[in-house]
């Protein structure tokens, strides 16, 4: 497993944007009454945010970036690096980061590229962006993460669609000599890549007529090969085993005691799963907030999104020690220990569809 120490980088601010459209899981037509009473308390999701057609999570992340730059007082010409991390890119080519660079009006000297991870998107891309900043050659960076779960999942698939939301988040990072180090633990189990997969649409399996067909996988479970398929029990077992081990190895590496941590931010997969992880790790539940109830699983955005929606005041007004732990598609996982100090967090932005 990769264990990494990153020096000289600080988080200056974060901003999040969601669509204004709200879907209530109580109105979802593919649950019967018994399932509704059982499922919503288990997954912990009552409502979700949904983008209309022709808009993407890159639009949300762009709105967040504009707001954050304004509140930080950063000149656009001062941004040296822009990374967009999402499985939901605008096009196969070009990289969405290049499009965002143009929309934001950043300098032509800005380096811009995409990363395509899902659940572990923020933790993996933080590791990469901060590593580039740590030498001091790059001074300021914007990390944009996006999620369009309602695009990835079939509306007719009750096992997936009610879990996911659409969102965009921007994290502002800056070189600072002598900053408290960021510690990272990352890993991959690619042999089980099919546990969360969209089968068609890439170079391996292109789009055919068969790709578009909705197929029946059980009562109220219909999806095509262009929609996400998730093996729930396998993913649950993977997360319950991997997440605690990842955080424990991180603590061993950076010599931090779990009680020293002020906030734990876990990937918001579902309520039952994350509660089990918290209990297994013997963490104070008050230190591990959830954003699932009103926003669902926000994929690559879920860790910073939870920071923004559930702990904004604490982060704005204090110097905190934090752990972020993510796990999922790949299969991959990552845990970060990082400190924040009175960071800028604007109010949650609503994007009018």
VEXDREN-2710 file (C-alpha; in Angstrom, 1 decimal):
% VEXDREN-2710
k/r/px/py/pz
1/UNK/0.0/0.0/0.0
2/UNK/1.1/3.5/-0.8
3/UNK/2.1/5.6/2.3
4/UNK/2.9/9.2/1.4
5/UNK/3.9/12.4/3.4
6/UNK/3.2/15.7/1.7
7/UNK/4.8/18.8/3.1
8/UNK/4.2/22.6/2.5
9/UNK/0.6/22.5/1.4
10/UNK/-2.5/24.1/3.0
11/UNK/-6.2/24.0/2.3
12/UNK/-7.4/27.6/2.0
13/UNK/-11.0/27.1/1.2
14/UNK/-13.9/24.9/-0.1
15/UNK/-17.2/25.5/-1.8
16/UNK/-20.0/23.3/-2.9
17/UNK/-22.8/23.6/-5.4
18/UNK/-25.9/21.5/-5.9
19/UNK/-28.9/21.6/-8.3
20/UNK/-32.0/23.3/-6.9
21/UNK/-34.2/20.4/-8.0
22/UNK/-35.0/18.0/-5.1
23/UNK/-36.3/14.4/-5.4
24/UNK/-37.9/12.8/-2.4
25/UNK/-37.2/9.1/-2.0
26/UNK/-40.7/8.7/-0.5
27/UNK/-42.0/9.6/-4.0
28/UNK/-39.7/7.1/-5.8
29/UNK/-42.2/4.8/-7.7
30/UNK/-40.2/1.6/-7.7
31/UNK/-40.3/1.1/-3.9
32/UNK/-43.4/-0.6/-2.5
33/UNK/-44.6/0.6/1.0
34/UNK/-42.7/-2.1/2.9
35/UNK/-39.5/-1.4/1.1
36/UNK/-39.8/2.3/1.7
37/UNK/-40.2/1.9/5.4
38/UNK/-37.2/-0.4/5.5
39/UNK/-34.9/1.1/2.9
40/UNK/-34.8/4.8/3.9
41/UNK/-33.7/4.3/7.5
42/UNK/-31.1/1.8/6.3
43/UNK/-29.6/3.9/3.5
44/UNK/-30.2/7.1/5.5
45/UNK/-31.2/9.1/2.4
46/UNK/-34.6/10.9/2.4
47/UNK/-34.0/13.2/-0.6
48/UNK/-31.4/14.0/-3.3
49/UNK/-30.4/16.8/-5.7
50/UNK/-30.9/16.2/-9.4
51/UNK/-29.5/18.0/-12.5
52/UNK/-31.7/18.6/-15.5
53/UNK/-30.6/17.5/-18.9
54/UNK/-27.9/19.3/-20.7
55/UNK/-26.2/20.4/-17.5
56/UNK/-23.3/18.5/-15.9
57/UNK/-21.5/18.3/-12.6
58/UNK/-18.7/20.4/-14.2
59/UNK/-21.2/23.2/-14.3
60/UNK/-21.8/22.8/-10.6
61/UNK/-18.0/22.6/-9.8
62/UNK/-17.5/25.8/-12.0
63/UNK/-20.1/27.7/-9.9
64/UNK/-18.4/26.6/-6.7
65/UNK/-15.0/27.7/-8.1
66/UNK/-16.2/31.1/-9.1
67/UNK/-17.7/31.7/-5.6
68/UNK/-14.6/30.4/-3.8
69/UNK/-12.2/32.5/-5.8
70/UNK/-14.2/35.6/-5.1
71/UNK/-14.4/34.9/-1.3
72/UNK/-10.7/34.1/-1.1
73/UNK/-9.8/37.2/-3.1
74/UNK/-7.6/35.2/-5.4
75/UNK/-6.8/36.7/-8.8
76/UNK/-7.5/34.2/-11.6
77/UNK/-4.1/34.8/-13.0
78/UNK/-2.6/33.3/-9.8
79/UNK/-3.9/29.8/-10.4
80/UNK/-1.1/27.5/-11.6
81/UNK/-3.0/24.2/-11.6
82/UNK/-6.6/23.0/-12.2
83/UNK/-7.6/19.4/-11.8
84/UNK/-11.1/18.1/-12.4
85/UNK/-11.8/14.7/-10.8
86/UNK/-15.0/12.8/-11.7
87/UNK/-16.1/9.7/-13.6
88/UNK/-18.7/12.0/-15.3
89/UNK/-16.6/14.0/-17.8
90/UNK/-18.3/16.3/-20.3
91/UNK/-16.7/14.5/-23.3
92/UNK/-14.4/11.6/-24.1
93/UNK/-12.1/14.3/-25.5
94/UNK/-11.1/16.9/-24.5
95/UNK/-10.4/16.8/-20.8
96/UNK/-13.1/18.7/-18.9
97/UNK/-10.5/20.5/-16.9
98/UNK/-9.4/22.3/-20.1
99/UNK/-13.0/23.4/-20.7
100/UNK/-13.3/24.7/-17.1
101/UNK/-10.0/26.6/-17.4
102/UNK/-11.5/28.5/-20.3
103/UNK/-14.9/29.1/-18.6
104/UNK/-13.2/30.4/-15.5
105/UNK/-10.9/32.7/-17.5
106/UNK/-7.7/31.4/-15.9
107/UNK/-4.3/32.1/-17.3
108/UNK/-3.1/30.2/-20.4
109/UNK/-0.1/29.1/-18.3
110/UNK/-2.5/27.1/-16.0
111/UNK/-1.9/23.4/-16.1
112/UNK/-5.2/21.5/-16.4
113/UNK/-6.1/17.8/-16.5
114/UNK/-8.7/15.3/-15.5
115/UNK/-8.7/12.4/-13.1
116/UNK/-11.6/9.8/-13.5
117/UNK/-12.0/8.2/-10.1
118/UNK/-15.4/7.9/-8.5
119/UNK/-15.8/7.2/-4.7
120/UNK/-12.1/7.8/-3.9
121/UNK/-11.9/10.9/-6.2
122/UNK/-11.2/13.6/-3.6
123/UNK/-8.7/11.6/-1.6
124/UNK/-6.7/10.4/-4.6
125/UNK/-6.8/13.7/-6.4
126/UNK/-5.8/15.6/-3.2
127/UNK/-2.8/13.3/-3.0
128/UNK/-1.8/14.1/-6.5
129/UNK/-2.5/17.8/-6.5
130/UNK/-0.8/18.4/-3.1
131/UNK/2.2/16.4/-4.3
132/UNK/2.6/18.7/-7.3
133/UNK/2.3/21.8/-5.0
134/UNK/4.7/20.6/-2.3
135/UNK/7.9/21.5/-4.2
136/UNK/6.9/25.1/-4.4
137/UNK/7.1/25.3/-8.2
138/UNK/3.3/25.6/-8.3
139/UNK/1.9/28.0/-5.8
140/UNK/-1.9/27.8/-6.1
141/UNK/-4.3/25.0/-7.3
142/UNK/-8.0/24.4/-7.7
143/UNK/-9.2/20.8/-7.3
144/UNK/-12.7/20.4/-8.7
145/UNK/-14.7/17.2/-8.0
146/UNK/-18.0/16.3/-9.6
147/UNK/-20.6/13.6/-9.3
148/UNK/-23.7/12.8/-11.5
149/UNK/-25.0/9.7/-9.9
150/UNK/-28.5/10.3/-11.3
151/UNK/-26.9/10.1/-14.8
152/UNK/-24.9/6.9/-14.0
153/UNK/-27.8/5.0/-12.6
154/UNK/-31.1/3.8/-14.3
155/UNK/-34.1/5.4/-12.9
156/UNK/-35.8/2.0/-13.0
157/UNK/-33.1/0.4/-10.8
158/UNK/-34.2/0.6/-7.2
159/UNK/-30.9/-0.8/-5.9
160/UNK/-28.9/2.2/-7.2
161/UNK/-30.9/5.2/-8.3
162/UNK/-32.3/6.2/-4.8
163/UNK/-28.7/6.3/-3.4
164/UNK/-27.1/9.0/-5.6
165/UNK/-27.1/12.8/-5.9
166/UNK/-25.5/15.3/-8.3
167/UNK/-23.0/17.8/-6.9
168/UNK/-19.8/19.8/-7.5
169/UNK/-17.1/20.9/-5.1
170/UNK/-14.0/23.1/-5.4
171/UNK/-11.1/22.9/-3.0
172/UNK/-8.5/25.7/-3.0
173/UNK/-4.9/24.7/-2.2
174/UNK/-1.8/26.7/-1.7
175/UNK/2.0/26.2/-1.2
176/UNK/3.1/27.3/2.3
177/UNK/6.6/26.5/3.4
178/UNK/6.6/24.7/6.8
179/UNK/2.9/23.8/6.7
180/UNK/1.8/20.8/8.8
181/UNK/2.2/17.6/6.7
182/UNK/-0.6/15.7/5.0
183/UNK/-0.3/12.0/5.4
184/UNK/-1.8/9.6/2.9
185/UNK/-2.6/5.9/2.8
186/UNK/-3.9/4.5/-0.5
187/UNK/-4.6/1.1/-2.1
188/UNK/-6.3/-0.8/-4.9
189/UNK/-7.9/-4.2/-5.5
190/UNK/-8.4/-4.2/-9.2
191/UNK/-9.2/-7.9/-9.4
192/UNK/-12.6/-7.1/-8.1
193/UNK/-13.2/-4.2/-10.5
194/UNK/-16.6/-5.6/-11.7
195/UNK/-18.1/-5.1/-8.2
196/UNK/-19.0/-1.5/-9.4
197/UNK/-19.0/-1.1/-13.1
198/UNK/-20.7/0.5/-16.2
199/UNK/-20.0/-2.2/-18.8
200/UNK/-20.3/-0.3/-22.1
201/UNK/-19.3/3.1/-23.4
202/UNK/-15.5/2.9/-23.1
203/UNK/-12.9/1.6/-25.5
204/UNK/-13.2/-2.0/-24.2
205/UNK/-16.9/-2.3/-24.9
206/UNK/-18.2/0.4/-27.3
207/UNK/-21.8/1.5/-27.6
208/UNK/-24.0/-0.8/-29.6
209/UNK/-27.8/-1.3/-30.0
210/UNK/-27.6/-3.9/-27.2
211/UNK/-26.0/-1.3/-24.9
212/UNK/-29.3/0.7/-24.8
213/UNK/-31.6/-2.2/-23.9
214/UNK/-33.1/-2.1/-20.4
215/UNK/-32.8/-5.6/-19.0
216/UNK/-34.7/-7.1/-16.1
217/UNK/-32.6/-8.2/-13.1
218/UNK/-35.4/-8.7/-10.6
219/UNK/-38.5/-6.9/-9.3
220/UNK/-38.1/-3.1/-10.1
221/UNK/-34.5/-3.6/-11.1
222/UNK/-34.0/-2.7/-14.8
223/UNK/-30.9/-1.2/-16.3
224/UNK/-28.9/-1.1/-19.5
225/UNK/-25.2/-1.8/-20.0
226/UNK/-24.7/2.0/-20.0
227/UNK/-25.9/2.2/-16.4
228/UNK/-24.0/1.4/-13.1
229/UNK/-24.2/-2.1/-11.8
230/UNK/-23.2/-2.6/-8.2
231/UNK/-22.8/-5.8/-6.2
232/UNK/-24.1/-4.5/-2.9
233/UNK/-23.0/-7.3/-0.5
234/UNK/-19.5/-7.5/-2.0
235/UNK/-19.0/-3.8/-1.8
236/UNK/-20.3/-3.8/1.8
237/UNK/-17.9/-6.5/2.8
238/UNK/-15.0/-4.7/1.1
239/UNK/-15.7/-1.4/2.8
240/UNK/-16.2/-2.9/6.3
241/UNK/-12.8/-4.7/6.0
242/UNK/-10.8/-2.0/4.1
243/UNK/-11.8/1.3/5.7
244/UNK/-10.8/0.6/9.3
245/UNK/-7.6/-1.1/8.2
246/UNK/-6.7/1.9/6.0
247/UNK/-7.2/4.4/8.8
248/UNK/-5.3/2.3/11.3
249/UNK/-2.3/2.0/8.9
250/UNK/-2.5/5.8/8.4
251/UNK/-2.3/6.3/12.2
252/UNK/0.6/4.0/12.5
253/UNK/2.4/5.8/9.7
254/UNK/1.9/9.3/11.0
255/UNK/2.0/8.4/14.7
256/UNK/-1.4/10.0/15.5
257/UNK/-3.8/8.7/18.1
258/UNK/-7.4/8.4/17.0
259/UNK/-8.6/10.5/19.9
260/UNK/-6.4/13.4/18.7
261/UNK/-8.6/13.7/15.6
262/UNK/-11.3/16.4/15.7
263/UNK/-13.3/15.3/12.7
264/UNK/-13.7/12.1/10.7
265/UNK/-15.1/12.4/7.2
266/UNK/-16.1/9.1/5.6
267/UNK/-17.3/8.5/2.1
268/UNK/-21.1/8.7/2.3
269/UNK/-21.9/5.4/0.8
270/UNK/-24.9/4.6/2.9
271/UNK/-25.9/5.1/6.6
272/UNK/-25.8/1.5/7.7
273/UNK/-22.4/0.8/6.1
274/UNK/-20.7/3.9/7.5
275/UNK/-22.2/3.4/11.0
276/UNK/-20.8/-0.1/11.0
277/UNK/-17.3/1.3/10.1
278/UNK/-17.5/3.9/12.9
279/UNK/-18.6/1.3/15.4
280/UNK/-15.8/-1.1/14.4
281/UNK/-13.2/1.6/14.7
282/UNK/-14.6/2.7/18.1
283/UNK/-14.8/6.3/17.0
284/UNK/-16.9/8.9/18.8
285/UNK/-20.0/9.2/16.5
286/UNK/-20.2/12.9/17.2
287/UNK/-16.9/13.3/15.3
288/UNK/-18.2/11.6/12.2
289/UNK/-21.0/13.6/10.5
290/UNK/-23.3/12.5/7.8
291/UNK/-24.6/14.5/4.8
292/UNK/-26.7/11.6/3.4
293/UNK/-30.1/12.6/4.7
294/UNK/-30.7/15.5/2.4
295/UNK/-28.1/15.0/-0.3
296/UNK/-27.5/11.2/-0.7
297/UNK/-24.2/9.7/-1.9
298/UNK/-22.3/12.5/-3.7
299/UNK/-19.5/10.2/-5.0
300/UNK/-16.2/11.8/-5.6
301/UNK/-17.5/14.9/-3.7
302/UNK/-18.7/13.2/-0.6
303/UNK/-15.8/14.0/1.8
304/UNK/-15.5/17.7/1.1
305/UNK/-19.2/18.0/0.6
306/UNK/-19.8/16.6/4.1
307/UNK/-17.2/19.0/5.5
308/UNK/-19.0/22.0/3.9
309/UNK/-22.6/21.0/4.7
310/UNK/-22.1/19.5/8.2
311/UNK/-19.1/21.2/9.8
312/UNK/-18.7/24.6/8.1
313/UNK/-18.8/26.7/11.2
314/UNK/-16.3/24.5/13.0
315/UNK/-13.9/24.6/10.1
316/UNK/-14.3/28.3/9.6
317/UNK/-13.5/29.2/13.2
318/UNK/-10.9/26.6/14.4
319/UNK/-7.7/24.9/13.7
320/UNK/-8.7/21.2/13.3
321/UNK/-7.1/17.8/12.8
322/UNK/-9.1/15.8/10.3
323/UNK/-9.2/12.3/8.7
324/UNK/-10.9/11.7/5.3
325/UNK/-11.5/8.0/4.4
326/UNK/-13.0/6.9/1.0
327/UNK/-13.6/3.5/-0.6
328/UNK/-15.4/2.1/-3.6
329/UNK/-15.2/1.9/-7.4
330/UNK/-12.0/0.4/-8.6
331/UNK/-12.0/-1.2/-6.1
332/UNK/-9.9/1.5/-4.4
333/UNK/-9.5/3.2/-1.1
334/UNK/-7.6/6.1/0.5
335/UNK/-7.3/7.8/3.9
336/UNK/-5.8/11.2/4.5
337/UNK/-4.8/13.0/7.7
338/UNK/-4.8/16.7/7.2
339/UNK/-5.1/19.9/9.3
340/UNK/-7.3/22.9/8.5
341/UNK/-7.0/26.4/10.0
342/UNK/-9.9/28.8/9.7
343/UNK/-10.6/28.0/6.1
344/UNK/-13.0/29.9/3.9
345/UNK/-16.3/28.1/3.2
346/UNK/-19.1/30.0/1.4
347/UNK/-22.7/29.0/2.0
348/UNK/-23.9/26.1/-0.1
349/UNK/-24.7/27.3/-3.6
350/UNK/-27.9/26.2/-5.4
351/UNK/-27.7/25.9/-9.2
352/UNK/-31.0/26.9/-10.8
353/UNK/-31.7/24.2/-13.4
END
